[in-house]
């Protein structure tokens, strides 16, 4: 028995030592493979990282050309990128749509090299930006780029979403080209700090290294399992081979996770400078390292090999969870009640928490704190999956249970959402049928924000209906008023025309002709006003903008109607600036605005009262106000008084078309101004504003 044990130990030692020496003996082959492959993985990963930095570089270079973004702002926003280091190794230029260089820092030879499609650059990227800032074309070329890598990089760069920071302009209508030579690319890779990591990764992923290490590990693992089966009694005597399943799997998992560390040690040995003593020490250290690695593999699979010898007993004796379960079962009588009580408390808290989270999901508001809510759900799911993953083998069963619970949860959740959705549909159907007075107060859960929008739509429909009713009423009044206002002078014209035919008295004939002339002019003015307001309403008015002194224009209107003002016994108080105020207006239309307002005042103001006309120049506009005391009670709607054919005297005792204020308001708005009417008891006030250019 002792001899057998010694032979097995010697066999295992020699096997692991041979595998370890075999791995170290393959180091020169690993080195040749790394050199022959020209570090493809290093270059590929480095170029991928460079592409990410070039995305920021586009914004930095374009804003350096335009000069609109401060250099400090660019450094603050893009300081974390490695473009500032990368640009020291690269040639780059920003070309406008005509192909002219904008940076002005490159020589002609560099510019020609950057523009040429077939260059000596190891890596060249050409970005073409449209007027709207979108990338329309990306072309990747270079001696270090094969067709597959070129395609992948171009698709990657085209799919990148531009992310300009506030105050940073997006490149538009330009072409940005980068180029880096092979020598400078190697220098950048070494200086960027990622070379060692990428070299280790390249070795670990190389085909020859991974194949040799896996094959030798499998030989050791198979030997461990076979020896465990054939020499069961020898291995069962040693406690080191009776370790629980969970600990063995954890140890093997940690060993697999240290693959990069082992590859790094191999790379250090490969790259070490030749030195006899140093070389011997390095080789010895690596043999020891691989001996430990293969030793752990042998130990792990020797422990797991007991599955074939112990069979069912393995799952009861070697599983740590089973041991804990048996321990708890033995102490059930002593600790059962306390555990049951504690478990009940935990269960009740868990139920309360789940109900709370479910209610939160049911009333999820997509317009308020959405990201925070989604983050909570993701974190909750992450915690559950983390717990499941920590169960190792039992995690599969836990995942099945979790999936079943999740299925029933979502089934109930979507059933509740469907019921809320039906409530929403009923509400929208009532709204579609014209029911504008329904109450939308039922709890719609996740659709509560939509319910609020429905209320707004309901309110908007009500307002639209009211506006439509008002519009129909005004159309009716329009027809009535137009008929009345056209019929009055037309009837007078017909009457006096008939009288003129039969009248022989020359004096009366002159009188009739004078009346006919007055009524004809009245009809002409009415028709002209009607055409004017129709054109203004359809935006068919031709505006002739020019520089106009608005102060002088208002004075002209006052002088023009001075005689009419005196006839009405009104005291006009003018408060106008002493200096010129020049605005970009249509002088004829502006004159008409002032004319209509002053004529309106002379018609409706109380005689022997004061009228105040004021003009004030503000920062960005000119404000004009006209105030007077009305002769009649002001009982009209100030919002409707500027509509067509609406007059302050509803009885229509005074002469007028009802179009004066409507024309004035339309002309003011066509010149980007405003006209607003307000009343306070018998005080009538008109306020006009024009923008200052």
C-alpha positions, 0 to 999 in steps of 0.5 A: 500500500505504501509502495503504491502510494509512493509510486502514485505521488512520484508519477503525479510529481513527474507528470506535473513537472513534465507539463511545466517544463513543456510549457516553459520549453514552448516560450521561444515558440510563443515569442516567434508567434507574437513577432510573426503575427506583428501584434495584430491584436495590439494594433487592432485594439489600439486603432479601435481606441484611436477611433473613439478619440477621433470622435472628440477630435472632430469637435476640438479641431472644428471649434479651433477653426471657427474660434467660437468655443473658448479653448478653456471650454474645450479642455474642460469638456474634452480633457478626459480624452486622449486626443491631445496626446494622439495629435502629437503623433498624427498629421491632421487637417480641416478642409472646407467644401472647396478643399482649402485647409483651415488650420494653416499649420501643415506644410504643402507636402503634408496636405498632399499626403493627407488628401491622397487616397493611397498614402504611406500612412499606416492608418488614415481616416477621412470624415465628411460632414454635411451642412446639418452636422451629420457624418455622410462618409467615413473612409479608413485606409492604411498599411496596417488595415485589412479589408475586414478591419476597414469595414468594421471601423467605417461602420463603427465610426458611421454609427457613432452619435455626435455628442456636442457639449453646450457651447461647442459647435458641431462640424458642418460642411467640412472634411477632417482627415487624420493620418499616422505613420507606422513608426509614430503609431508604434510610438503612440501605442507604447506611450499611451500606457496600454501596450503591456495590457494589450501585449498580455491579452495578445499572448493569452488569446494567441492560438498556439499558447492557448492550445498548448496550455489547455492540452497540458491542463487536460492531460493533468485533469484526465490523469487526476480523474483516472487515478481517483477512480483506479486508486480510490482508497489512496485518495479517500484517505487524504482530507485534501481530496475531500474538499466540498464541491463549492470550494473546489469549483471556486478555486478552479474559477479563481485559477481561470481568472488568473489567466492574464496574470500567468500570461503576464509572467510568461511575457515578462520572461520572453521579453527579458534581456539575455543574461545567463544567471537571470535567464536561469532564475526566470526559467526556474520561477516559471517552472515553479509557477506552472507546477503550481498551476497544474498542481491546482488543476490536478487537485481540483479534478482529483476532488471532482473525480470522487463523483464517479466513485462515491456516486449519490453519496458525493452529493450528500457528503461533499456538497457544503449546502447539504451539510448546512441543511443537515446541520439545521435539520438536527437543530430544528427542535431547538431553533425551529420556532425562532427560525420560523418566526424570523422567516415569517417576519422576513417573508412579511417584509418581503411581501410588503416590499414587493407589493409596494414595488408592484404598485409603483410599477402600476402607477409608473409615470413616464413623464416624471423621474422615469430614469430613476424608476427604471434604474430601481427596476434594473438594480432590483433585477441585478440584485436578484440575478446576483444572488442566483449567480452566487448559488453556482450549481443551484443557480440553474434551479433558482433561475427557473423558479425566478423565471416562473415567478417573473412570468406570473408577476408580468401576467398579473401586471399586464392584466392590470394594465389591460384593465386600465387601458380599457378605461382609457379607451372608454374615455377616448371613445366618449371624447370621440363621440363628442362628450366634452363634459365627461369626468376622467377621474378614474384611477388609470395607473400607468396611464394617469399622465395620458388621462391628464393629456385627455383632460387638456384635449377635452378643454381644447375641444371645448375651446375650439367649439366655442371659437367655432360657434363664435366664428359662425356668429361673426359670419352671420353678423358679417353678412348682416353688417355688410348688407346694411353698410352697403345697402344704405349708401346704395339705396340713397344713390338709387333714390337721388338718381330717380329724383334727379331724372324728374327734377327741373330745378337747377339748384336742387339738381346740384344738391342731389348731385352733391349728395350722390357724390358723397354717397358714392365716395362713402360706398367707395371707401367702404368697398376699399376697406373691405378689400383691404381687410380681406387682403390683410386676413389672407396675408396677401398685402404687399409691404414696402418696408423702408426707414421711417421716422415714426415721430414725424409720421404721427405728427403728419397725421395730427396735422392732417386731421387738425381741422376735424379735431377742432370741429369735435372740440377735443383737446389733444395732448401730444407727448412725443420725443423731440428726436427722431425714431427711425424704424423699419416700417411700411410708411403708408400702412403705418400712416393708415394705422394712425389715421384710423385710430385718430378718426376713431377717437374723433367719432366716439370721444366725448366732446370737450375732453382731453385726448392723450397721445404718448410715444416712448422709446424702450430698449427693444421696442417703441410704445405708443398709447392713445387715451380718451373718454368715450361719449357712450358707455363702453360695454363691448368686448375688447377682444372682439372690437378689433374683429371685422365689422364690429363697432362700439356703437351696436345701434350703428348710429354713427357713420363707419364700416366697423373695419377701421380697428381691424385694418389697424390691427392687421397692419400692425401685426404685418409689421411685427408689431401689436395693437391692444385695446383696453377699457377702464369705465369710460376710459378707452385706451389703445396701445401699439408697439413696434420692434426696434431694429 
